Amino acid sequence: PGFSQSGEIRIHVSPEIESMVAEHQRINKEEGVLAGYRIQIFASPVLAKARDIKAVFQMGYPDLAAEVVLEEPDFKVVIGNYLDRFDAHHDLQRMLPQYPGAFLVRQLVAVSDL
């Protein structure tokens, strides 16, 4: 009935795994990209529609970078370059009234754009 339980969780990571993760991060930095987040506001197989959405977005949010990317079969409009999910979520909340279908996506982001 009314009992409480406390405990401790320990995660042990082998040195080989830590080394692999460090190497992955080093390669990504050398290549100029890191794993991060963007906000997707639109997807369509029609490039002209994606370009129009991007143009309208940039008028309303000149402080945020917007890009049209091709992910077969769609052209997608993605916003921002975030390393932190919380920063991305903050901007997502700002644009949800105008873009109710917007959502966060994990993508590689250019280090130069951060």
N, C-alpha and C positions, 0 to 999 in steps of 0.2 A: 504494500500500500504506500506508505510515505517514507521512502528511503532516498538518500542522496548518494551519488556515486561521484567520486573524483578520480582522476587518473592523469597519467602523463603519457604523451605520445612522443616517441623518439624516432627520428628518421635517420638512418645511417646510409650515407651515400659513399660508394666505393671511390677511391682516388681515381680509378680509370674513368668513371662517369664524370667526375668533376673536371678531369683533364679534357674529355671530349667536349663538354659544354664550353669550357674556356677556349678551346680551339675553334669551335663553331662561332663564338662571339668575335674572336680575333679575325677570322676570315670575313665575316660580315662587315666588320669595321673597315677592313682593307678594301672590300668591294664597294664600300660606301652605303651600305644598307643595314638596317636593323629590324628585327621583328617589332611591329607596332600595331597601331590601329588607325583606321579611317572610318568615316561615316558615309555610308552609301545612301544616296537620296533618290536614285533613279536607275532603271535598267530597261533597255529596249534594243531590238535588233536593228533599229533605224538610227544611223549615226546623226542625221540632221536633228532628230528629236532630242538626243542626248546633248548635242551642242546648244540647242535652244534652252534646255533646262539649266545647263551650266551658265549660260549668259544671264538668264534671269536670276539665278542664285547669286552670282557675283555682284549684281546690282544691289541686291538686298543685304548681302554680307560681304562687303569689300575687304574686311579684315581676315577672311578665311580663304585659304587656297582651295581651288576646285580644279578637278582634272577629269577628263574623259578617258577611260581605260577600256581596252577590248579584252573581254573574257568570253571567249566563244560560247554561245552564239551572240552574246549581248554586248552592247556598249553601255558602260556603267559610269555614272557620275559619282565620284568619290570626293570627299571633303577632308581637308586637314591632313596632318602628319603628327601622330601622337605616339609617344612611347608609353605613356601612362593611360590606362583604361579610364581612370577617374576624370582626367582632363578631357578625354574624348566624350565621355558621358555628359559632362557639363555642357559642351557645345551641342551635343545631340539634343539635350533638353531645350536649348534655345531655339532650335529649328523645327522641332516636332509640331508646333502649331501650323506652320506653313507646309511642312513635309511630313505628314503623319505616318508615312510608310518607311521613314528613315530608320536605319539600324547600324550598329557597329560591326565592322568587319576587321579581321586580323589580316594584315598585309605587311609586306616589307616596305619600309619607308626610307627615303633617302636621308642619310645623315646630314647632307648639305641643306635639307629643307627644315631641319629641326631648329 
